[in-house]
């Protein structure tokens, strides 16, 4: 599932993201992966590549369908859209590493 620049394989834990849409983003510093788990409409999780462990980073209480998201170039915020009438634009600050 993953390879280093030299082509050697990297063992990663199994994560299950949403199918058929943009369900994950690699952090700008390439030290982790932010994703929305499958069957979960209100959480963002991060997989730390060095520890190979996942943890939640944000939970939305007003659950709606997240279509896509991205990480700001400085790696500090998640920008996302969601399907819901009368919704607002929301920025989530990622915790410092």
mmCIF file as gemmi writes it, N, C-alpha and C atoms, coordinates in Angstrom:
data_model
loop_
_atom_site.group_PDB
_atom_site.id
_atom_site.type_symbol
_atom_site.label_atom_id
_atom_site.label_alt_id
_atom_site.label_comp_id
_atom_site.label_asym_id
_atom_site.label_entity_id
_atom_site.label_seq_id
_atom_site.pdbx_PDB_ins_code
_atom_site.Cartn_x
_atom_site.Cartn_y
_atom_site.Cartn_z
_atom_site.occupancy
_atom_site.B_iso_or_equiv
_atom_site.pdbx_formal_charge
_atom_site.auth_seq_id
_atom_site.auth_asym_id
_atom_site.pdbx_PDB_model_num
ATOM 1 N N . UNK Axp A 1 ? 0.803 -1.207 0 1 0 ? 1 A 1
ATOM 2 C CA . UNK Axp A 1 ? 0 0 0 1 0 ? 1 A 1
ATOM 3 C C . UNK Axp A 1 ? 0.842 1.266 0 1 0 ? 1 A 1
ATOM 4 N N . UNK Axp A 2 ? 2.087 1.172 0.512 1 0 ? 2 A 1
ATOM 5 C CA . UNK Axp A 2 ? 2.924 2.364 0.565 1 0 ? 2 A 1
ATOM 6 C C . UNK Axp A 2 ? 4.367 1.981 0.247 1 0 ? 2 A 1
ATOM 7 N N . UNK Axp A 3 ? 5.086 2.922 -0.379 1 0 ? 3 A 1
ATOM 8 C CA . UNK Axp A 3 ? 6.494 2.688 -0.703 1 0 ? 3 A 1
ATOM 9 C C . UNK Axp A 3 ? 7.322 3.915 -0.367 1 0 ? 3 A 1
ATOM 10 N N . UNK Axp A 4 ? 8.581 3.685 -0.082 1 0 ? 4 A 1
ATOM 11 C CA . UNK Axp A 4 ? 9.548 4.77 0.129 1 0 ? 4 A 1
ATOM 12 C C . UNK Axp A 4 ? 10.035 5.254 -1.23 1 0 ? 4 A 1
ATOM 13 N N . UNK Axp A 5 ? 10.729 6.397 -1.269 1 0 ? 5 A 1
ATOM 14 C CA . UNK Axp A 5 ? 11.248 6.885 -2.559 1 0 ? 5 A 1
ATOM 15 C C . UNK Axp A 5 ? 12.151 5.879 -3.278 1 0 ? 5 A 1
ATOM 16 N N . UNK Axp A 6 ? 12.825 5.001 -2.501 1 0 ? 6 A 1
ATOM 17 C CA . UNK Axp A 6 ? 13.697 4.009 -3.133 1 0 ? 6 A 1
ATOM 18 C C . UNK Axp A 6 ? 12.925 2.78 -3.631 1 0 ? 6 A 1
ATOM 19 N N . UNK Axp A 7 ? 11.613 2.744 -3.406 1 0 ? 7 A 1
ATOM 20 C CA . UNK Axp A 7 ? 10.779 1.65 -3.873 1 0 ? 7 A 1
ATOM 21 C C . UNK Axp A 7 ? 10.539 0.551 -2.855 1 0 ? 7 A 1
ATOM 22 N N . UNK Axp A 8 ? 11.202 0.608 -1.708 1 0 ? 8 A 1
ATOM 23 C CA . UNK Axp A 8 ? 10.978 -0.413 -0.682 1 0 ? 8 A 1
ATOM 24 C C . UNK Axp A 8 ? 9.632 -0.183 -0.008 1 0 ? 8 A 1
ATOM 25 N N . UNK Axp A 9 ? 9.007 -1.275 0.443 1 0 ? 9 A 1
ATOM 26 C CA . UNK Axp A 9 ? 7.656 -1.172 0.996 1 0 ? 9 A 1
ATOM 27 C C . UNK Axp A 9 ? 7.662 -0.633 2.418 1 0 ? 9 A 1
ATOM 28 N N . UNK Axp A 10 ? 6.53 -0.066 2.807 1 0 ? 10 A 1
ATOM 29 C CA . UNK Axp A 10 ? 6.319 0.46 4.15 1 0 ? 10 A 1
ATOM 30 C C . UNK Axp A 10 ? 5.061 -0.202 4.697 1 0 ? 10 A 1
ATOM 31 N N . UNK Axp A 11 ? 5.162 -0.801 5.872 1 0 ? 11 A 1
ATOM 32 C CA . UNK Axp A 11 ? 3.993 -1.418 6.504 1 0 ? 11 A 1
ATOM 33 C C . UNK Axp A 11 ? 3.176 -0.331 7.19 1 0 ? 11 A 1
ATOM 34 N N . UNK Axp A 12 ? 1.915 -0.256 6.85 1 0 ? 12 A 1
ATOM 35 C CA . UNK Axp A 12 ? 1.006 0.709 7.465 1 0 ? 12 A 1
ATOM 36 C C . UNK Axp A 12 ? -0.178 -0.036 8.066 1 0 ? 12 A 1
ATOM 37 N N . UNK Axp A 13 ? -0.753 0.513 9.129 1 0 ? 13 A 1
ATOM 38 C CA . UNK Axp A 13 ? -1.957 -0.12 9.675 1 0 ? 13 A 1
ATOM 39 C C . UNK Axp A 13 ? -3.114 0.058 8.693 1 0 ? 13 A 1
ATOM 40 N N . UNK Axp A 14 ? -4.093 -0.823 8.795 1 0 ? 14 A 1
ATOM 41 C CA . UNK Axp A 14 ? -5.259 -0.704 7.93 1 0 ? 14 A 1
ATOM 42 C C . UNK Axp A 14 ? -6.13 0.443 8.405 1 0 ? 14 A 1
ATOM 43 N N . UNK Axp A 15 ? -6.46 1.319 7.492 1 0 ? 15 A 1
ATOM 44 C CA . UNK Axp A 15 ? -7.432 2.374 7.769 1 0 ? 15 A 1
ATOM 45 C C . UNK Axp A 15 ? -8.485 2.282 6.674 1 0 ? 15 A 1
ATOM 46 N N . UNK Axp A 16 ? -9.698 2.607 7.024 1 0 ? 16 A 1
ATOM 47 C CA . UNK Axp A 16 ? -10.795 2.501 6.073 1 0 ? 16 A 1
ATOM 48 C C . UNK Axp A 16 ? -11.438 3.865 5.903 1 0 ? 16 A 1
ATOM 49 N N . UNK Axp A 17 ? -11.15 4.489 4.76 1 0 ? 17 A 1
ATOM 50 C CA . UNK Axp A 17 ? -11.726 5.788 4.473 1 0 ? 17 A 1
ATOM 51 C C . UNK Axp A 17 ? -12.955 5.658 3.602 1 0 ? 17 A 1
ATOM 52 N N . UNK Axp A 18 ? -13.637 6.759 3.433 1 0 ? 18 A 1
ATOM 53 C CA . UNK Axp A 18 ? -14.822 6.801 2.592 1 0 ? 18 A 1
ATOM 54 C C . UNK Axp A 18 ? -14.441 6.49 1.152 1 0 ? 18 A 1
ATOM 55 N N . UNK Axp A 19 ? -15.208 5.673 0.487 1 0 ? 19 A 1
ATOM 56 C CA . UNK Axp A 19 ? -14.955 5.333 -0.916 1 0 ? 19 A 1
ATOM 57 C C . UNK Axp A 19 ? -15.655 6.326 -1.837 1 0 ? 19 A 1
ATOM 58 N N . UNK Axp A 20 ? -15.081 6.541 -3.008 1 0 ? 20 A 1
ATOM 59 C CA . UNK Axp A 20 ? -15.724 7.344 -4.037 1 0 ? 20 A 1
ATOM 60 C C . UNK Axp A 20 ? -15.628 8.838 -3.846 1 0 ? 20 A 1
ATOM 61 N N . UNK Axp A 21 ? -14.772 9.286 -2.965 1 0 ? 21 A 1
ATOM 62 C CA . UNK Axp A 21 ? -14.578 10.725 -2.806 1 0 ? 21 A 1
ATOM 63 C C . UNK Axp A 21 ? -13.202 10.965 -2.229 1 0 ? 21 A 1
ATOM 64 N N . UNK Axp A 22 ? -12.872 12.206 -2.014 1 0 ? 22 A 1
ATOM 65 C CA . UNK Axp A 22 ? -11.56 12.546 -1.469 1 0 ? 22 A 1
ATOM 66 C C . UNK Axp A 22 ? -11.572 12.32 0.034 1 0 ? 22 A 1
ATOM 67 N N . UNK Axp A 23 ? -11.059 11.175 0.474 1 0 ? 23 A 1
ATOM 68 C CA . UNK Axp A 23 ? -11.186 10.773 1.873 1 0 ? 23 A 1
ATOM 69 C C . UNK Axp A 23 ? -9.916 10.938 2.685 1 0 ? 23 A 1
ATOM 70 N N . UNK Axp A 24 ? -8.811 11.355 2.077 1 0 ? 24 A 1
ATOM 71 C CA . UNK Axp A 24 ? -7.578 11.508 2.839 1 0 ? 24 A 1
ATOM 72 C C . UNK Axp A 24 ? -6.671 12.552 2.208 1 0 ? 24 A 1
ATOM 73 N N . UNK Axp A 25 ? -5.773 13.082 3.029 1 0 ? 25 A 1
ATOM 74 C CA . UNK Axp A 25 ? -4.762 14.041 2.587 1 0 ? 25 A 1
ATOM 75 C C . UNK Axp A 25 ? -3.483 13.781 3.375 1 0 ? 25 A 1
ATOM 76 N N . UNK Axp A 26 ? -2.353 13.818 2.702 1 0 ? 26 A 1
ATOM 77 C CA . UNK Axp A 26 ? -1.064 13.724 3.378 1 0 ? 26 A 1
ATOM 78 C C . UNK Axp A 26 ? -0.697 15.123 3.864 1 0 ? 26 A 1
ATOM 79 N N . UNK Axp A 27 ? -0.214 15.208 5.108 1 0 ? 27 A 1
ATOM 80 C CA . UNK Axp A 27 ? 0.186 16.497 5.662 1 0 ? 27 A 1
ATOM 81 C C . UNK Axp A 27 ? 1.324 17.097 4.84 1 0 ? 27 A 1
ATOM 82 N N . UNK Axp A 28 ? 1.405 18.432 4.769 1 0 ? 28 A 1
ATOM 83 C CA . UNK Axp A 28 ? 2.457 19.075 3.972 1 0 ? 28 A 1
ATOM 84 C C . UNK Axp A 28 ? 3.878 18.649 4.37 1 0 ? 28 A 1
ATOM 85 N N . UNK Axp A 29 ? 4.092 18.313 5.646 1 0 ? 29 A 1
ATOM 86 C CA . UNK Axp A 29 ? 5.424 17.871 6.066 1 0 ? 29 A 1
ATOM 87 C C . UNK Axp A 29 ? 5.639 16.373 5.833 1 0 ? 29 A 1
ATOM 88 N N . UNK Axp A 30 ? 4.631 15.701 5.26 1 0 ? 30 A 1
ATOM 89 C CA . UNK Axp A 30 ? 4.672 14.269 4.927 1 0 ? 30 A 1
ATOM 90 C C . UNK Axp A 30 ? 4.888 13.374 6.149 1 0 ? 30 A 1
ATOM 91 N N . UNK Axp A 31 ? 4.501 13.843 7.339 1 0 ? 31 A 1
ATOM 92 C CA . UNK Axp A 31 ? 4.661 13.039 8.551 1 0 ? 31 A 1
ATOM 93 C C . UNK Axp A 31 ? 3.382 12.341 8.976 1 0 ? 31 A 1
ATOM 94 N N . UNK Axp A 32 ? 2.294 12.581 8.259 1 0 ? 32 A 1
ATOM 95 C CA . UNK Axp A 32 ? 1.032 11.965 8.642 1 0 ? 32 A 1
ATOM 96 C C . UNK Axp A 32 ? -0.003 12.069 7.549 1 0 ? 32 A 1
ATOM 97 N N . UNK Axp A 33 ? -1.125 11.403 7.804 1 0 ? 33 A 1
ATOM 98 C CA . UNK Axp A 33 ? -2.228 11.336 6.867 1 0 ? 33 A 1
ATOM 99 C C . UNK Axp A 33 ? -3.505 11.688 7.613 1 0 ? 33 A 1
ATOM 100 N N . UNK Axp A 34 ? -4.245 12.671 7.144 1 0 ? 34 A 1
ATOM 101 C CA . UNK Axp A 34 ? -5.536 13.036 7.719 1 0 ? 34 A 1
ATOM 102 C C . UNK Axp A 34 ? -6.605 12.347 6.885 1 0 ? 34 A 1
ATOM 103 N N . UNK Axp A 35 ? -7.584 11.72 7.56 1 0 ? 35 A 1
ATOM 104 C CA . UNK Axp A 35 ? -8.615 11 6.832 1 0 ? 35 A 1
ATOM 105 C C . UNK Axp A 35 ? -9.947 11.032 7.581 1 0 ? 35 A 1
ATOM 106 N N . UNK Axp A 36 ? -11.019 10.742 6.821 1 0 ? 36 A 1
ATOM 107 C CA . UNK Axp A 36 ? -12.364 10.601 7.365 1 0 ? 36 A 1
ATOM 108 C C . UNK Axp A 36 ? -12.675 9.109 7.313 1 0 ? 36 A 1
ATOM 109 N N . UNK Axp A 37 ? -12.88 8.456 8.466 1 0 ? 37 A 1
ATOM 110 C CA . UNK Axp A 37 ? -13.139 7.015 8.458 1 0 ? 37 A 1
ATOM 111 C C . UNK Axp A 37 ? -14.434 6.662 7.731 1 0 ? 37 A 1
ATOM 112 N N . UNK Axp A 38 ? -14.454 5.454 7.195 1 0 ? 38 A 1
ATOM 113 C CA . UNK Axp A 38 ? -15.651 4.936 6.534 1 0 ? 38 A 1
ATOM 114 C C . UNK Axp A 38 ? -16.789 4.863 7.552 1 0 ? 38 A 1
ATOM 115 N N . UNK Axp A 39 ? -18.008 5.078 7.094 1 0 ? 39 A 1
ATOM 116 C CA . UNK Axp A 39 ? -19.21 5.042 7.94 1 0 ? 39 A 1
ATOM 117 C C . UNK Axp A 39 ? -19.162 6.056 9.071 1 0 ? 39 A 1
ATOM 118 N N . UNK Axp A 40 ? -18.399 7.124 8.889 1 0 ? 40 A 1
ATOM 119 C CA . UNK Axp A 40 ? -18.294 8.157 9.911 1 0 ? 40 A 1
ATOM 120 C C . UNK Axp A 40 ? -18.417 9.497 9.215 1 0 ? 40 A 1
ATOM 121 N N . UNK Axp A 41 ? -19.422 10.243 9.524 1 0 ? 41 A 1
ATOM 122 C CA . UNK Axp A 41 ? -19.672 11.494 8.824 1 0 ? 41 A 1
ATOM 123 C C . UNK Axp A 41 ? -19.205 12.736 9.581 1 0 ? 41 A 1
ATOM 124 N N . UNK Axp A 42 ? -18.7 12.578 10.792 1 0 ? 42 A 1
ATOM 125 C CA . UNK Axp A 42 ? -18.377 13.783 11.55 1 0 ? 42 A 1
ATOM 126 C C . UNK Axp A 42 ? -17.02 13.819 12.206 1 0 ? 42 A 1
ATOM 127 N N . UNK Axp A 43 ? -16.112 12.918 11.837 1 0 ? 43 A 1
ATOM 128 C CA . UNK Axp A 43 ? -14.799 12.904 12.469 1 0 ? 43 A 1
ATOM 129 C C . UNK Axp A 43 ? -13.684 13.014 11.441 1 0 ? 43 A 1
ATOM 130 N N . UNK Axp A 44 ? -12.597 13.653 11.86 1 0 ? 44 A 1
ATOM 131 C CA . UNK Axp A 44 ? -11.344 13.63 11.119 1 0 ? 44 A 1
ATOM 132 C C . UNK Axp A 44 ? -10.339 12.92 12.012 1 0 ? 44 A 1
ATOM 133 N N . UNK Axp A 45 ? -9.545 12.052 11.426 1 0 ? 45 A 1
ATOM 134 C CA . UNK Axp A 45 ? -8.511 11.319 12.143 1 0 ? 45 A 1
ATOM 135 C C . UNK Axp A 45 ? -7.172 11.588 11.489 1 0 ? 45 A 1
ATOM 136 N N . UNK Axp A 46 ? -6.094 11.369 12.238 1 0 ? 46 A 1
ATOM 137 C CA . UNK Axp A 46 ? -4.747 11.501 11.689 1 0 ? 46 A 1
ATOM 138 C C . UNK Axp A 46 ? -3.97 10.218 11.97 1 0 ? 46 A 1
ATOM 139 N N . UNK Axp A 47 ? -3.276 9.74 10.952 1 0 ? 47 A 1
ATOM 140 C CA . UNK Axp A 47 ? -2.376 8.598 11.077 1 0 ? 47 A 1
ATOM 141 C C . UNK Axp A 47 ? -0.968 9.154 11.102 1 0 ? 47 A 1
ATOM 142 N N . UNK Axp A 48 ? -0.255 8.941 12.202 1 0 ? 48 A 1
ATOM 143 C CA . UNK Axp A 48 ? 1.128 9.387 12.34 1 0 ? 48 A 1
ATOM 144 C C . UNK Axp A 48 ? 2.018 8.324 11.695 1 0 ? 48 A 1
ATOM 145 N N . UNK Axp A 49 ? 2.773 8.711 10.662 1 0 ? 49 A 1
ATOM 146 C CA . UNK Axp A 49 ? 3.593 7.739 9.955 1 0 ? 49 A 1
ATOM 147 C C . UNK Axp A 49 ? 4.713 7.162 10.822 1 0 ? 49 A 1
ATOM 148 N N . UNK Axp A 50 ? 5.245 7.931 11.771 1 0 ? 50 A 1
ATOM 149 C CA . UNK Axp A 50 ? 6.358 7.42 12.585 1 0 ? 50 A 1
ATOM 150 C C . UNK Axp A 50 ? 5.9 6.382 13.608 1 0 ? 50 A 1
ATOM 151 N N . UNK Axp A 51 ? 4.718 6.589 14.201 1 0 ? 51 A 1
ATOM 152 C CA . UNK Axp A 51 ? 4.221 5.647 15.208 1 0 ? 51 A 1
ATOM 153 C C . UNK Axp A 51 ? 3.257 4.617 14.624 1 0 ? 51 A 1
ATOM 154 N N . UNK Axp A 52 ? 2.746 4.897 13.422 1 0 ? 52 A 1
ATOM 155 C CA . UNK Axp A 52 ? 1.743 4.05 12.762 1 0 ? 52 A 1
ATOM 156 C C . UNK Axp A 52 ? 0.466 3.919 13.597 1 0 ? 52 A 1
ATOM 157 N N . UNK Axp A 53 ? 0.161 4.97 14.351 1 0 ? 53 A 1
ATOM 158 C CA . UNK Axp A 53 ? -1.054 4.987 15.17 1 0 ? 53 A 1
ATOM 159 C C . UNK Axp A 53 ? -1.962 6.115 14.706 1 0 ? 53 A 1
ATOM 160 N N . UNK Axp A 54 ? -3.268 5.847 14.778 1 0 ? 54 A 1
ATOM 161 C CA . UNK Axp A 54 ? -4.272 6.841 14.421 1 0 ? 54 A 1
ATOM 162 C C . UNK Axp A 54 ? -4.894 7.417 15.679 1 0 ? 54 A 1
ATOM 163 N N . UNK Axp A 55 ? -5.346 8.663 15.567 1 0 ? 55 A 1
ATOM 164 C CA . UNK Axp A 55 ? -6.064 9.301 16.666 1 0 ? 55 A 1
ATOM 165 C C . UNK Axp A 55 ? -7.021 10.333 16.079 1 0 ? 55 A 1
ATOM 166 N N . UNK Axp A 56 ? -8.124 10.59 16.775 1 0 ? 56 A 1
ATOM 167 C CA . UNK Axp A 56 ? -9.058 11.61 16.274 1 0 ? 56 A 1
ATOM 168 C C . UNK Axp A 56 ? -8.473 13.008 16.478 1 0 ? 56 A 1
ATOM 169 N N . UNK Axp A 57 ? -8.746 13.902 15.523 1 0 ? 57 A 1
ATOM 170 C CA . UNK Axp A 57 ? -8.301 15.289 15.666 1 0 ? 57 A 1
ATOM 171 C C . UNK Axp A 57 ? -9.461 16.267 15.671 1 0 ? 57 A 1
ATOM 172 N N . UNK Axp A 58 ? -10.627 15.842 15.188 1 0 ? 58 A 1
ATOM 173 C CA . UNK Axp A 58 ? -11.793 16.733 15.2 1 0 ? 58 A 1
ATOM 174 C C . UNK Axp A 58 ? -13.067 15.902 15.124 1 0 ? 58 A 1
ATOM 175 N N . UNK Axp A 59 ? -14.065 16.333 15.877 1 0 ? 59 A 1
ATOM 176 C CA . UNK Axp A 59 ? -15.377 15.698 15.842 1 0 ? 59 A 1
ATOM 177 C C . UNK Axp A 59 ? -16.426 16.785 15.637 1 0 ? 59 A 1
ATOM 178 N N . UNK Axp A 60 ? -17.217 16.647 14.595 1 0 ? 60 A 1
ATOM 179 C CA . UNK Axp A 60 ? -18.288 17.595 14.311 1 0 ? 60 A 1
ATOM 180 C C . UNK Axp A 60 ? -19.559 17.099 14.969 1 0 ? 60 A 1
ATOM 181 N N . UNK Axp A 61 ? -20.182 17.927 15.781 1 0 ? 61 A 1
ATOM 182 C CA . UNK Axp A 61 ? -21.39 17.497 16.478 1 0 ? 61 A 1
ATOM 183 C C . UNK Axp A 61 ? -22.615 17.523 15.574 1 0 ? 61 A 1
ATOM 184 N N . UNK Axp A 62 ? -22.626 18.402 14.591 1 0 ? 62 A 1
ATOM 185 C CA . UNK Axp A 62 ? -23.735 18.459 13.645 1 0 ? 62 A 1
ATOM 186 C C . UNK Axp A 62 ? -23.36 17.605 12.441 1 0 ? 62 A 1
ATOM 187 N N . UNK Axp A 63 ? -23.653 16.323 12.499 1 0 ? 63 A 1
ATOM 188 C CA . UNK Axp A 63 ? -23.195 15.378 11.493 1 0 ? 63 A 1
ATOM 189 C C . UNK Axp A 63 ? -23.875 15.643 10.15 1 0 ? 63 A 1
ATOM 190 N N . UNK Axp A 64 ? -23.058 15.801 9.15 1 0 ? 64 A 1
ATOM 191 C CA . UNK Axp A 64 ? -23.51 15.962 7.768 1 0 ? 64 A 1
ATOM 192 C C . UNK Axp A 64 ? -22.498 15.255 6.879 1 0 ? 64 A 1
ATOM 193 N N . UNK Axp A 65 ? -22.781 15.154 5.615 1 0 ? 65 A 1
ATOM 194 C CA . UNK Axp A 65 ? -21.869 14.458 4.706 1 0 ? 65 A 1
ATOM 195 C C . UNK Axp A 65 ? -20.76 15.397 4.242 1 0 ? 65 A 1
ATOM 196 N N . UNK Axp A 66 ? -19.523 15.029 4.547 1 0 ? 66 A 1
ATOM 197 C CA . UNK Axp A 66 ? -18.362 15.793 4.104 1 0 ? 66 A 1
ATOM 198 C C . UNK Axp A 66 ? -18.004 15.312 2.708 1 0 ? 66 A 1
ATOM 199 N N . UNK Axp A 67 ? -18.011 16.217 1.746 1 0 ? 67 A 1
ATOM 200 C CA . UNK Axp A 67 ? -17.717 15.856 0.362 1 0 ? 67 A 1
ATOM 201 C C . UNK Axp A 67 ? -16.218 15.766 0.114 1 0 ? 67 A 1
ATOM 202 N N . UNK Axp A 68 ? -15.481 16.778 0.515 1 0 ? 68 A 1
ATOM 203 C CA . UNK Axp A 68 ? -14.041 16.819 0.293 1 0 ? 68 A 1
ATOM 204 C C . UNK Axp A 68 ? -13.414 17.73 1.336 1 0 ? 68 A 1
ATOM 205 N N . UNK Axp A 69 ? -12.1 17.609 1.468 1 0 ? 69 A 1
ATOM 206 C CA . UNK Axp A 69 ? -11.387 18.484 2.395 1 0 ? 69 A 1
ATOM 207 C C . UNK Axp A 69 ? -9.944 18.62 1.941 1 0 ? 69 A 1
ATOM 208 N N . UNK Axp A 70 ? -9.253 19.566 2.54 1 0 ? 70 A 1
ATOM 209 C CA . UNK Axp A 70 ? -7.843 19.766 2.249 1 0 ? 70 A 1
ATOM 210 C C . UNK Axp A 70 ? -7.17 20.278 3.516 1 0 ? 70 A 1
ATOM 211 N N . UNK Axp A 71 ? -5.862 20.288 3.498 1 0 ? 71 A 1
ATOM 212 C CA . UNK Axp A 71 ? -5.054 20.781 4.603 1 0 ? 71 A 1
ATOM 213 C C . UNK Axp A 71 ? -4.377 22.061 4.121 1 0 ? 71 A 1
ATOM 214 N N . UNK Axp A 72 ? -4.361 23.089 4.947 1 0 ? 72 A 1
ATOM 215 C CA . UNK Axp A 72 ? -3.69 24.327 4.564 1 0 ? 72 A 1
ATOM 216 C C . UNK Axp A 72 ? -2.192 24.063 4.389 1 0 ? 72 A 1
ATOM 217 N N . UNK Axp A 73 ? -1.513 24.871 3.563 1 0 ? 73 A 1
ATOM 218 C CA . UNK Axp A 73 ? -0.088 24.637 3.29 1 0 ? 73 A 1
ATOM 219 C C . UNK Axp A 73 ? 0.803 24.606 4.539 1 0 ? 73 A 1
ATOM 220 N N . UNK Axp A 74 ? 0.4 25.304 5.608 1 0 ? 74 A 1
ATOM 221 C CA . UNK Axp A 74 ? 1.203 25.265 6.831 1 0 ? 74 A 1
ATOM 222 C C . UNK Axp A 74 ? 0.885 24.045 7.694 1 0 ? 74 A 1
ATOM 223 N N . UNK Axp A 75 ? -0.117 23.237 7.297 1 0 ? 75 A 1
ATOM 224 C CA . UNK Axp A 75 ? -0.459 22.013 8.006 1 0 ? 75 A 1
ATOM 225 C C . UNK Axp A 75 ? -1.206 22.211 9.303 1 0 ? 75 A 1
ATOM 226 N N . UNK Axp A 76 ? -1.736 23.417 9.538 1 0 ? 76 A 1
ATOM 227 C CA . UNK Axp A 76 ? -2.374 23.721 10.818 1 0 ? 76 A 1
ATOM 228 C C . UNK Axp A 76 ? -3.894 23.672 10.797 1 0 ? 76 A 1
ATOM 229 N N . UNK Axp A 77 ? -4.496 23.677 9.608 1 0 ? 77 A 1
ATOM 230 C CA . UNK Axp A 77 ? -5.953 23.728 9.541 1 0 ? 77 A 1
ATOM 231 C C . UNK Axp A 77 ? -6.491 22.756 8.495 1 0 ? 77 A 1
ATOM 232 N N . UNK Axp A 78 ? -7.706 22.263 8.762 1 0 ? 78 A 1
ATOM 233 C CA . UNK Axp A 78 ? -8.453 21.459 7.803 1 0 ? 78 A 1
ATOM 234 C C . UNK Axp A 78 ? -9.53 22.354 7.21 1 0 ? 78 A 1
ATOM 235 N N . UNK Axp A 79 ? -9.633 22.369 5.904 1 0 ? 79 A 1
ATOM 236 C CA . UNK Axp A 79 ? -10.674 23.119 5.213 1 0 ? 79 A 1
ATOM 237 C C . UNK Axp A 79 ? -11.569 22.082 4.539 1 0 ? 79 A 1
ATOM 238 N N . UNK Axp A 80 ? -12.884 22.172 4.756 1 0 ? 80 A 1
ATOM 239 C CA . UNK Axp A 80 ? -13.769 21.154 4.198 1 0 ? 80 A 1
ATOM 240 C C . UNK Axp A 80 ? -15.105 21.746 3.809 1 0 ? 80 A 1
ATOM 241 N N . UNK Axp A 81 ? -15.814 20.978 2.973 1 0 ? 81 A 1
ATOM 242 C CA . UNK Axp A 81 ? -17.19 21.34 2.65 1 0 ? 81 A 1
ATOM 243 C C . UNK Axp A 81 ? -18.076 20.204 3.138 1 0 ? 81 A 1
ATOM 244 N N . UNK Axp A 82 ? -19.352 20.486 3.23 1 0 ? 82 A 1
ATOM 245 C CA . UNK Axp A 82 ? -20.296 19.452 3.64 1 0 ? 82 A 1
ATOM 246 C C . UNK Axp A 82 ? -21.653 19.734 3.024 1 0 ? 82 A 1
ATOM 247 N N . UNK Axp A 83 ? -22.402 18.687 2.836 1 0 ? 83 A 1
ATOM 248 C CA . UNK Axp A 83 ? -23.731 18.828 2.259 1 0 ? 83 A 1
ATOM 249 C C . UNK Axp A 83 ? -24.742 19.138 3.346 1 0 ? 83 A 1
ATOM 250 N N . UNK Axp A 84 ? -25.21 20.368 3.345 1 0 ? 84 A 1
ATOM 251 C CA . UNK Axp A 84 ? -26.227 20.796 4.285 1 0 ? 84 A 1
ATOM 252 C C . UNK Axp A 84 ? -26.675 22.19 3.876 1 0 ? 84 A 1
ATOM 253 N N . UNK Axp A 85 ? -27.936 22.42 3.899 1 0 ? 85 A 1
ATOM 254 C CA . UNK Axp A 85 ? -28.417 23.758 3.572 1 0 ? 85 A 1
ATOM 255 C C . UNK Axp A 85 ? -28.076 24.707 4.709 1 0 ? 85 A 1
ATOM 256 N N . UNK Axp A 86 ? -27.82 25.952 4.363 1 0 ? 86 A 1
ATOM 257 C CA . UNK Axp A 86 ? -27.512 27.012 5.329 1 0 ? 86 A 1
ATOM 258 C C . UNK Axp A 86 ? -26.268 26.702 6.171 1 0 ? 86 A 1
ATOM 259 N N . UNK Axp A 87 ? -25.259 26.074 5.578 1 0 ? 87 A 1
ATOM 260 C CA . UNK Axp A 87 ? -24.046 25.751 6.337 1 0 ? 87 A 1
ATOM 261 C C . UNK Axp A 87 ? -23.052 26.905 6.294 1 0 ? 87 A 1
ATOM 262 N N . UNK Axp A 88 ? -22.141 26.89 7.242 1 0 ? 88 A 1
ATOM 263 C CA . UNK Axp A 88 ? -21.1 27.913 7.357 1 0 ? 88 A 1
ATOM 264 C C . UNK Axp A 88 ? -19.766 27.35 6.89 1 0 ? 88 A 1
ATOM 265 N N . UNK Axp A 89 ? -18.814 28.24 6.658 1 0 ? 89 A 1
ATOM 266 C CA . UNK Axp A 89 ? -17.434 27.829 6.386 1 0 ? 89 A 1
ATOM 267 C C . UNK Axp A 89 ? -16.755 27.675 7.735 1 0 ? 89 A 1
ATOM 268 N N . UNK Axp A 90 ? -16.045 26.55 7.925 1 0 ? 90 A 1
ATOM 269 C CA . UNK Axp A 90 ? -15.413 26.263 9.213 1 0 ? 90 A 1
ATOM 270 C C . UNK Axp A 90 ? -13.959 25.895 9.001 1 0 ? 90 A 1
ATOM 271 N N . UNK Axp A 91 ? -13.061 26.439 9.817 1 0 ? 91 A 1
ATOM 272 C CA . UNK Axp A 91 ? -11.651 26.057 9.826 1 0 ? 91 A 1
ATOM 273 C C . UNK Axp A 91 ? -11.366 25.341 11.126 1 0 ? 91 A 1
ATOM 274 N N . UNK Axp A 92 ? -10.613 24.234 11.063 1 0 ? 92 A 1
ATOM 275 C CA . UNK Axp A 92 ? -10.234 23.49 12.255 1 0 ? 92 A 1
ATOM 276 C C . UNK Axp A 92 ? -8.727 23.573 12.404 1 0 ? 92 A 1
ATOM 277 N N . UNK Axp A 93 ? -8.247 24.08 13.53 1 0 ? 93 A 1
ATOM 278 C CA . UNK Axp A 93 ? -6.819 24.116 13.796 1 0 ? 93 A 1
ATOM 279 C C . UNK Axp A 93 ? -6.352 22.729 14.21 1 0 ? 93 A 1
ATOM 280 N N . UNK Axp A 94 ? -5.316 22.224 13.539 1 0 ? 94 A 1
ATOM 281 C CA . UNK Axp A 94 ? -4.754 20.935 13.913 1 0 ? 94 A 1
ATOM 282 C C . UNK Axp A 94 ? -3.838 21.128 15.117 1 0 ? 94 A 1
ATOM 283 N N . UNK Axp A 95 ? -3.764 20.147 16.013 1 0 ? 95 A 1
ATOM 284 C CA . UNK Axp A 95 ? -2.907 20.28 17.178 1 0 ? 95 A 1
ATOM 285 C C . UNK Axp A 95 ? -1.43 20.318 16.773 1 0 ? 95 A 1
ATOM 286 N N . UNK Axp A 96 ? -0.627 21.004 17.559 1 0 ? 96 A 1
ATOM 287 C CA . UNK Axp A 96 ? 0.801 21.055 17.312 1 0 ? 96 A 1
ATOM 288 C C . UNK Axp A 96 ? 1.407 19.685 17.529 1 0 ? 96 A 1
ATOM 289 N N . UNK Axp A 97 ? 2.415 19.382 16.724 1 0 ? 97 A 1
ATOM 290 C CA . UNK Axp A 97 ? 3.099 18.092 16.9 1 0 ? 97 A 1
ATOM 291 C C . UNK Axp A 97 ? 4.385 18.278 17.612 1 0 ? 97 A 1
